[in-house]
């Protein structure tokens, strides 16, 4: 894909799924990669694949929820490559459970990784992106940042917050005249391990939920998702919907307004495994 050769791109959550696919596609397009993940085994596999392509790569274990570590990491990446052009704040976790039975700590954990991880990454790398003269922040929200569903209040909260944060950032960069573009990503059902790795409130059958996601909701491959995202980045799109399901659901929510809530509650109540 044109437009990425020679760019230094940072990808969090690069050990699997969309993050891994993004790193590989960027490498094939001539980018230099700084990849991170909390899962060192998956990270090593991604690093090996990038090296096989011939891409310069720096791989580090990173917990995106640890702010001080992220700040140190950003400086280290900039020092290693001499510049940073792009950051893909992709790392995320999932949790299922109705608000009534979810623990505060479970909601906080999702917010720490899925929202504050994005804030930490954006803030840590923004000075370097501005200094590059050709920066781009790509923050991964979700279709669950466009509408809410029962049992996903924690995830919805984090992804709605990512959307608001990123849309404000794009406007601020324009007003400040900074050479930094900003894109919000809203994936639909992607064939990744996020549902398999998700936690849930006590009594919720995580295997049943994962099977439901894998068989009924996941329709787009990570490779296809990565190509869609990078094409949107290349064109400097403010927002990108990933997958046909994301586009259909976005249109449905726009058409029905708040009416979607009653519709989704009815449909999800019949189709989904119990979240309480």
N, C-alpha and C positions, 0 to 999 in steps of 0.2 A: 504494500500500500504506500502510495506517495505521501510525502510530507513529514516523515518521521526519521529519515536518515540523519544520523549525527546528533539527534536529540537525546538528552538524558532524561529517562522516564523512571519515576519511582512508583512501584506497585505494592500496596499492602495486601495481605491475605493472598499472597502469590503461590501458596503451597498446594492449591487445588482450585477447581471450579473456574469461575470467571476470571479470577486473579491470575491463575496459571495460564489460561488461554490468552489473556491480554498480554502477558509477558512474552509468550511465544510469538504471537502475531507482531508485536512491536519489534522483537528481535529479528524476525524475518524481514521486517521493513527497514532495518538498518539502525535501529535505536540502541543506545547503551542502557543497561538496566540495573536499577537498584531494587532488589526484591526483598520482601520480608514476610514473616509469618510467625505465629507462635508455635506452629507445628513444624519442628525442625526436619522431620522425616520427609514430609511433603515438599518442604522448601528445598531440600537437597535434590530431590527428583527434578524439580523445576530448574534448579541451577544446572544440573547435568544436561538437561535438554537444551538450555540456552547456550551452553558452551559447545554443544554438538553443532548448533547452528553457526557458531563463530562469533556470538555477540559478547562484547565486554560486559561482565556482570559482577555485581557486589551483592552478596547474600548475607542477611543478618536475621537472627531471631529477634522479634520485636513484639511486645504486647502494646497495642495501640492505645490502651487505656492508661498506660503509664506515661504521664505528660513529660516528666523530666527526661526520661529515656528517649522519648520521641524528639525532644529538642536537641539532645546530644547526637542522636542519629542523623538528624537533618544536617547539622554542621559537618558530620563525618562524611556524608554522601557528597556534599558540596566540595569538601576538601579533596575527596578521592577523584572526582570527575572534573573538578574545576568549574562546574556550573550545574544547575538543575533547570530543566525546561518544563517538565510535567510531573504532576502527582496524581495518581489514581487511588483515591481513598476508598478502597474496596472491602477491607476486612469487616466481617460481620458475624453475628451469631443469632440464633433464633430461640424463642421460648413460647410455649403454648400454655394457656390457662386463663380461665375467666378471672376478672378482677377480684371477685368475691373470695376466691380461694388462693390467689397468687400471693406470695410473700413479698414484702417490700424489697428484700435483698435480690429477688429474682428480677424485678422490674429495674432496679438500680443497675444490675449487671448488664442487662441489655442496653440501657442508656449509656453506660460507661464505655462499652465497646462500639455500639452502632452509631451513637451520636457524638459523644465526647472524643471517640477515636478519630472521627472525621474533623472535628474542631481542632484537636491536637495536631493532626497532620497538616491541615490547612494553615494554621498559625505558625507551626514550626518551619514550614517550607516557603511561606509567602514572601519573606524578604529575599530569599534566593531566587524565587521565580521572577520577582520584580527586577532584580539585578541582572538576570539573564537577558532581559530585553525582549524575550519571546516566551512568556510563561503561560501555563494552562493548568487550571485546577479542575479535576474531574471527580465529582463526589457521587457515590452510588447510593441512591435512595432505593425505592422499590415501587411497584404498583400499590403497595400498602402505604406509600407516602401520598397516594392520590385518593384513596378511600379506605375506610375501616371495615373490619369484619370481626365477628364475635370470637373471643379466645385469643386475639392477637393484639390486645391493648398495649402491651409493652413494646412489641415490634412496631406497631402502628405509630406509637408516640415517638420513637426514635427516628423512624423514616420520614414522618411528617416534619420533624425538627430538622433533619438533614435537608429536606426540600426548602424550608423557609430560610435556613442559614445560607444555603448555596445561592438561592435566588437573590437574597440581599447582597451577598458578596459580589455577584456579577454586576449589579447596579453600582455598587461602590467602586469597583475597578474602573467602570466607565466614567463615573463622575470625577474620580481622582486622576484620570488620564494615565493609569498604570498599564504597562504592556502585558497584561495578564487576562487571558480569556477564562471563562468559567462555564462548565457544563454540568447539569444534573442528569443522572441516569436513573431510569425507572424500569428495571427488569420485571417481566412477568414470571411465569413458571419456567425456571431454567433447570436443566438436568444436572444438578450438582448434589453434593452430600450434605447440604445445609439442613435438610429435614432429618437426615439420618443422625446428624450430630447435635440436633436440637435438644434442649432440656424442656421439662414441662412441670406443671404443678402436680402436687401429690395426688395420685389416683388416676392421672391421665395416661392413657396407653400410648407411649411414644412410638412404638413400632407400628401400631395401627395408623397413627397420623402420618408417619413417614411413608407407609405403603400407599396411603391415599394421595399424598403429594406426588410421589413418584409415578403412580399409575394414572392419576386423573388430572393433575395440574401441570406437571413438568413437560413442556412441549418443545422447548428450544435448547439446542446444544450450547455448551459454553463457547465453543469455537465460533458458532454463528453469532452468539451474543457479543463476543469480542470484536468481530468484524463490523457489526452494526454500531457499536460504541465508538470504534476508531474512525469510522466514516463520519460520524457526528462530530467528533473532535476535529477532524480535518476540515470540516465545513463550519466550525465554530457555532454549532447549534446550542441554544440555551438549554434545551431539554431534548432527551431522546427516550422514546418508548421502545423497549426491547421485547420483541415477540408479538405475534398476532393477537394473543390473548390480552396483552397490555393495551394494544390499540382499541380493541373492542370494548374492554372494560372502561377505559378512559372516556370513550364516546358515550357509553351507557350512563356513567356518573354525570357527565356534562348535560345529558338530555333530561335526566330525572331529578337533578338537584338533590336535595336532602331525601327525596323519595327513595333513593337507592337503598337507604338503611333498612326500611321495612322489607324491601325485595330481597336484599342479601341475607337478612336475618332468617327469612322464610326458607330460602334456597339452602343456605349453609346449615340450617337446623335439620333439614332433611338429608342432606348429602354427606356432611362431615361427621367423623367420629366425635364423640362427646369431648368437650374441653373443660368439663367440671366434674 
